[in-house]
Amino acid sequence: MAEQGTGQHGNDCTHEDKQQECQDKEGEGIHIACDDEEEFEDTSDPEELKKLYDDWSKNYEQDVGKMNYNAPRKVAEALAKIVTDKDADILDIGCCTGLVGQELYKVGYRNIDGIDISDECIKIAMAKNVYRKIVNEIIDPEKQMSFQSCSYDVVMLVGGGMFLDIKNLKEWLRLTKKDGFTIIGVMQSEYQNEKYAVPQTIEEYIDQGLATRVSKEIIPDYITGKPGVVEYLRPVIK
Ligand SMILES: C[S@@+](CC[C@H](N)C(=O)[O-])C[C@H]1O[C@@H](n2cnc3c(N)ncnc32)[C@H](O)[C@@H]1O
């Protein structure tokens, strides 16, 4: 586990023909992967994940910008209507280069922490000066994260299925304060994809009395022209 500063890295994702090919192939997802799509989607190996995102870090914002990736802004603006205390402690899961933190900062939040596996992403995110700290740690359903229970008002994950492993929901709820929010924002196509089992898992948690659903919101332009689903959950702490 480590906290990070600045730096960058690169890959060849910016070739337009390759990007178009990836976008055409993918259609719905947020990622414009340059290499083999299946490899990107399925790997959970920490070293592969780290390399994948280290390599993508330099072009990540340019790549998602081309897809009009509005999710960080939309989710931050929606959160600001629900959590009016700008001193709320927020954990941005899979913070990457800090797009979510940047939008949270714009709407007034100041106590924003992040977690990510990629040093190169963390360096870019920290250089934005919007995070209090970012921890380099693997998010793994088999492991308890280093954070203490009930330490955040908001634990949020914004992005896509490629890094959303709903099996980690138990951990995200554990880190959330009793009256806080565990927020999951994901493309609607991925939300509905049985492979990710997002709504199914959430319903199981609710049925088992481990979580309540505060609300569920459809965001029309999560990526321009493509909707997203945002779940606002709360842990049940007895
Ligand atoms: C799709 S990207 C960025 C999502 C970001 N929230 C956004 O909206 O721009 C996913 C990020 O999660 C990180 N990540 C993926 N799997 C991870 C894991 N198992 N543990 C820790 N970080 C992970 C990657 O390094 C990457 O920066």
The ligand as an SDF file (V2000), in Angstrom:
LIG
                    3D

 27 29  0  0  0  0  0  0  0  0999 V2000
  -12.2200    2.4040  -16.0470 C   0  0  0  0  0  0  0  0  0  0  0  0
  -10.9100    3.0390  -15.0820 S   0  0  0  0  0  0  0  0  0  0  0  0
  -11.4710    4.5130  -14.4030 C   0  0  0  0  0  0  0  0  0  0  0  0
  -12.7330    4.7230  -13.7660 C   0  0  0  0  0  0  0  0  0  0  0  0
  -12.8060    6.1000  -13.1340 C   0  0  0  0  0  0  0  0  0  0  0  0
  -13.6100    5.9950  -11.9380 N   0  0  0  0  0  0  0  0  0  0  0  0
  -13.3990    7.0760  -14.0890 C   0  0  0  0  0  0  0  0  0  0  0  0
  -14.6160    7.2690  -14.0330 O   0  0  0  0  0  0  0  0  0  0  0  0
  -12.6620    7.6690  -14.8890 O   0  0  0  0  0  0  0  0  0  0  0  0
  -10.7770    1.8760  -13.7760 C   0  0  0  0  0  0  0  0  0  0  0  0
   -9.6810    2.1750  -12.7370 C   0  0  0  0  0  0  0  0  0  0  0  0
   -9.7670    1.1800  -11.7210 O   0  0  0  0  0  0  0  0  0  0  0  0
   -8.4760    0.6740  -11.4200 C   0  0  0  0  0  0  0  0  0  0  0  0
   -8.6530   -0.7210  -11.0660 N   0  0  0  0  0  0  0  0  0  0  0  0
   -9.1510   -1.7120  -11.8510 C   0  0  0  0  0  0  0  0  0  0  0  0
   -9.2290   -2.8560  -11.1880 N   0  0  0  0  0  0  0  0  0  0  0  0
   -8.7260   -2.5950   -9.9470 C   0  0  0  0  0  0  0  0  0  0  0  0
   -8.5430   -3.3890   -8.7900 C   0  0  0  0  0  0  0  0  0  0  0  0
   -8.8840   -4.6630   -8.7580 N   0  0  0  0  0  0  0  0  0  0  0  0
   -8.0120   -2.8030   -7.6890 N   0  0  0  0  0  0  0  0  0  0  0  0
   -7.6680   -1.4910   -7.6880 C   0  0  0  0  0  0  0  0  0  0  0  0
   -7.8450   -0.6720   -8.7660 N   0  0  0  0  0  0  0  0  0  0  0  0
   -8.3660   -1.2440   -9.8740 C   0  0  0  0  0  0  0  0  0  0  0  0
   -7.6380    0.8750  -12.6590 C   0  0  0  0  0  0  0  0  0  0  0  0
   -6.2720    1.0150  -12.3510 O   0  0  0  0  0  0  0  0  0  0  0  0
   -8.2690    2.1290  -13.2750 C   0  0  0  0  0  0  0  0  0  0  0  0
   -7.5700    3.2650  -12.9230 O   0  0  0  0  0  0  0  0  0  0  0  0
  1  2  1  0
  2  3  1  0
  2 10  1  0
  3  4  1  0
  4  5  1  0
  5  6  1  0
  5  7  1  0
  7  8  2  0
  7  9  1  0
 10 11  1  0
 11 12  1  0
 11 26  1  0
 12 13  1  0
 13 14  1  0
 13 24  1  0
 14 15  1  0
 14 23  1  0
 15 16  2  0
 16 17  1  0
 17 18  1  0
 17 23  2  0
 18 19  1  0
 18 20  2  0
 20 21  1  0
 21 22  2  0
 22 23  1  0
 24 25  1  0
 24 26  1  0
 26 27  1  0
M  CHG  2   2   1   9  -1
M  END
$$$$
